Amino acid sequence: MNKMSKAAVLRGVENISIETFPLPAISDDDALLKVEMVGICGSDVSIYNGKTKRVQQYFPIILGHEIVGHIEDAGDLFSIRHGVQRGDRVIVEFTFGCGFCDACIVGNYRMCAQKGRYGSYISCNTAPHLWGGYSEFLYLPPSTTLLFKYHLVCERGLQ
């Protein structure tokens, strides 16, 4: 596997460049997604053209929060917690919490004070850098929420 990922990085308003980032080492409780598809949302356009100013403090960012891909690599705990295995196709929820606060523990991760959002509120200067869908790969922290899991064996059949 290639040890790098290309990404479209928004450096400033209407200023995008293609950059390369190292793939993170995956531990027991996180994962790496190979991005297959990413939507272009109206909020992506608003961030790009400068109408959504509150995101500008996080530049440079990798846009893209409507993400579909397959699990490229995953730690054992991540696989157990999320019920996935390498090769599974998933849809990634754009918001994730810390996993430890009261809001996260009761499943209300969107109210987490430390919440992360793919494609907007995390700078790609923040390791492991791959925080948006306009990239070849996406980092999945332990508290990621996967909305749909599809085992590739179902797609290929049991030949």
C-alpha positions as CSV (number, residue, x, y, z in Angstrom):
1,M,0.0,0.0,0.0
2,N,1.1,3.5,-0.8
3,K,2.3,5.3,2.4
4,M,1.0,8.7,1.3
5,S,-2.4,10.2,0.6
6,K,-3.1,13.1,-1.8
7,A,-5.7,15.6,-0.7
8,A,-7.3,18.8,-1.9
9,V,-6.4,21.4,0.7
10,L,-8.3,24.6,1.1
11,R,-5.5,27.0,2.3
12,G,-7.7,30.1,2.2
13,V,-10.8,31.5,0.5
14,E,-10.8,30.2,-3.1
15,N,-7.3,28.8,-2.7
16,I,-7.1,25.0,-3.1
17,S,-3.9,23.0,-3.7
18,I,-3.2,19.3,-4.0
19,E,-1.0,18.2,-1.2
20,T,0.4,14.9,0.1
21,F,0.2,13.6,3.7
22,P,1.7,10.5,5.3
23,L,-0.7,7.8,6.1
24,P,-1.0,7.4,9.9
25,A,0.0,4.2,11.8
26,I,-3.2,2.6,12.9
27,S,-3.4,1.5,16.5
28,D,-5.8,-1.0,18.1
29,D,-8.7,1.5,18.4
30,D,-8.7,3.6,15.2
31,A,-8.9,3.0,11.5
32,L,-8.2,4.2,8.0
33,L,-10.8,4.6,5.3
34,K,-10.1,4.4,1.5
35,V,-12.4,7.1,0.2
36,E,-14.5,6.0,-2.8
37,M,-17.0,8.8,-3.1
38,V,-17.6,12.2,-1.5
39,G,-20.5,14.6,-2.0
40,I,-20.1,18.3,-2.6
41,C,-22.4,19.9,-0.1
42,G,-23.6,23.5,-0.2
43,S,-21.6,24.1,3.0
44,D,-18.4,23.1,1.1
45,V,-19.2,25.8,-1.5
46,S,-19.9,28.3,1.3
47,I,-16.6,27.5,3.0
48,Y,-14.7,27.6,-0.2
49,N,-16.0,31.0,-1.3
50,G,-15.7,32.6,2.2
51,K,-19.3,32.9,3.1
52,T,-18.9,30.6,6.1
53,K,-16.4,32.6,8.0
54,R,-16.4,30.7,11.3
55,V,-14.5,27.8,9.6
56,Q,-11.7,30.1,8.3
57,Q,-9.9,30.0,11.7
58,Y,-9.2,26.3,11.0
59,F,-7.5,26.8,7.6
60,P,-5.9,24.9,6.0
61,I,-8.6,22.2,5.9
62,I,-9.6,19.3,3.7
63,L,-13.2,19.8,2.7
64,G,-15.7,17.0,2.3
65,H,-18.0,15.5,5.0
66,E,-20.4,13.3,2.9
67,I,-18.1,10.3,2.7
68,V,-18.4,6.7,1.5
69,G,-15.5,4.4,1.4
70,H,-14.1,1.0,2.6
71,I,-12.1,0.1,5.6
72,E,-8.5,0.0,4.5
73,D,-7.0,-0.8,7.9
74,A,-8.5,-1.1,11.4
75,G,-7.3,-2.0,14.8
76,D,-9.0,-5.0,16.5
77,L,-10.8,-2.9,19.1
78,F,-12.1,-0.5,16.4
79,S,-13.4,-3.5,14.4
80,I,-15.2,-5.0,17.4
81,R,-16.6,-1.6,18.6
82,H,-18.0,-0.7,15.1
83,G,-18.7,-4.2,13.8
84,V,-16.6,-3.8,10.7
85,Q,-13.7,-5.6,9.1
86,R,-11.1,-4.7,6.5
87,G,-12.9,-4.2,3.1
88,D,-16.3,-3.3,4.5
89,R,-17.9,-0.3,2.7
90,V,-19.2,2.3,5.1
91,I,-20.8,5.7,5.2
92,V,-19.1,8.0,7.8
93,E,-21.1,10.3,10.0
94,F,-19.6,13.8,9.6
95,T,-19.5,14.6,13.4
96,F,-17.8,12.7,16.1
97,G,-17.3,13.3,19.8
98,C,-14.6,12.7,22.3
99,G,-16.2,9.4,23.4
100,F,-15.8,10.1,27.1
101,C,-18.0,13.1,28.2
102,D,-21.5,12.7,29.4
103,A,-23.0,13.7,26.0
104,C,-20.9,11.1,24.2
105,I,-21.6,8.3,26.8
106,V,-25.4,8.7,26.3
107,G,-25.0,8.8,22.5
108,N,-25.5,12.5,22.0
109,Y,-22.0,13.0,20.5
110,R,-23.2,16.0,18.4
111,M,-23.4,17.9,21.7
112,C,-19.8,17.1,22.7
113,A,-17.9,20.2,23.6
114,Q,-14.8,18.8,21.9
115,K,-16.6,17.4,18.8
116,G,-14.8,17.1,15.6
117,R,-16.3,17.5,12.1
118,Y,-14.9,16.1,9.0
119,G,-14.3,18.7,6.3
120,S,-14.5,21.8,8.4
121,Y,-13.5,22.2,12.0
122,I,-10.2,20.4,12.1
123,S,-7.1,21.8,10.4
124,C,-5.1,19.4,8.3
125,N,-2.1,20.7,10.2
126,T,-3.5,18.6,13.1
127,A,-2.0,15.1,13.0
128,P,-2.9,12.7,11.5
129,H,-4.0,15.3,9.0
130,L,-6.6,13.4,7.0
131,W,-9.7,15.1,8.4
132,G,-11.8,15.5,5.2
133,G,-13.2,13.5,2.4
134,Y,-11.5,15.4,-0.5
135,S,-8.6,13.0,0.1
136,E,-7.6,9.5,-0.9
137,F,-7.8,8.3,2.7
138,L,-9.6,9.5,5.8
139,Y,-8.5,8.9,9.4
140,L,-11.2,7.3,11.6
141,P,-10.7,8.0,15.4
142,P,-12.1,5.6,18.0
143,S,-15.3,7.7,18.4
144,T,-16.2,7.8,14.8
145,T,-19.8,6.9,14.0
146,L,-20.3,4.6,10.9
147,L,-23.8,4.9,9.6
148,F,-23.9,1.9,7.2
149,K,-21.7,-1.2,7.0
150,Y,-21.7,-3.4,4.0
151,H,-19.6,-6.5,3.9
152,L,-17.9,-6.9,0.5
153,V,-18.6,-10.7,0.6
154,C,-22.3,-9.9,0.0
155,E,-21.4,-7.8,-3.0
156,R,-19.2,-10.5,-4.6
157,G,-21.2,-13.5,-3.6
158,L,-19.9,-16.6,-2.1
159,Q,-18.0,-18.0,-5.1
